Amino acid sequence: MKFLKELYGGGILFFYYIKYFVLIGYPVLLYGLDYAPNLYIDILWVYCLALMTKDIIFKFVLKRSYCDNGSCSSK
């Protein structure tokens, strides 16, 4: 059970910090440096894109749902 918790924590840290590098770096490798396509890296890139989309939606679209009626300073 401890192994699964460590694996889960490592996955969270990995994708929290690495998703930006994967999203930007993989297309640069493919189209700029003629890197050979790889199915596993393609799947990782799509997963990172989904995580980034989720972050953007939660930060910019749904931020009003976390405010109470009188507590938002953006009035």
N, C-alpha and C positions, 0 to 999 in steps of 0.2 A: 504494500500500500504506500509506503514511503517513496518507493521508486516512481510510482505513478504521480505523486504530488510533485516530486522533483522534475519529472518529465514535463508536467503541465506548466510549472513555473518557468522552466527553461524555454518552453514554446512561447509563452507569453512575452518573455523578455526578448527572445529572438525576433518575433514578428513585430514587436513594438519598435525596436530600433532598426531592424534590417529592411523593413518593408519599403522605406524610401529609396534605399540603395538598389533594391531589386527592381522597383518600378522604373527608376531612371536608368540604371546601369544595364539592364538586360537588353532594352532596345538599342542602346548605344553599341553594345557588343554585337548584336545581330546585324544592324544596318550600317554601322560605322566601321567596325573592325572585322567583318565577315566571319563571325563566330558561327559554328554549325548549330542548327536548331536542335533542341533537346526537349523531349516530351515532359520530363519531370520538372525542368526549369520553367517550361510553359505553364504547367499546372501551378507551380509556385507563384509565378507572375500573376496569374488570374486570381489566385487566393489573396495575394497582396493588394491587387486592385480592388477586390471586394472589401478588404479591411479598410483601405483608404477611403473608399466610397462611404462606408459606414461611419467613419470618423468625420467626414465632411458633413454628412446628413445630421449626425448628432450635434455637431458643433454649430452649424450655421442654420439649419432648417428647424430643428426641434429645440433650440435654446429657449424659445419663449415658453415651452411647456414646463420648464423648470422654475419659472417665476410665478410668484403669487400675484394677486391683483395689484397690490400697492408696493411690492418690493423691487420691481424692475426700475433701473435707473435710466433706461433708454426711452423715456416718454417725451 
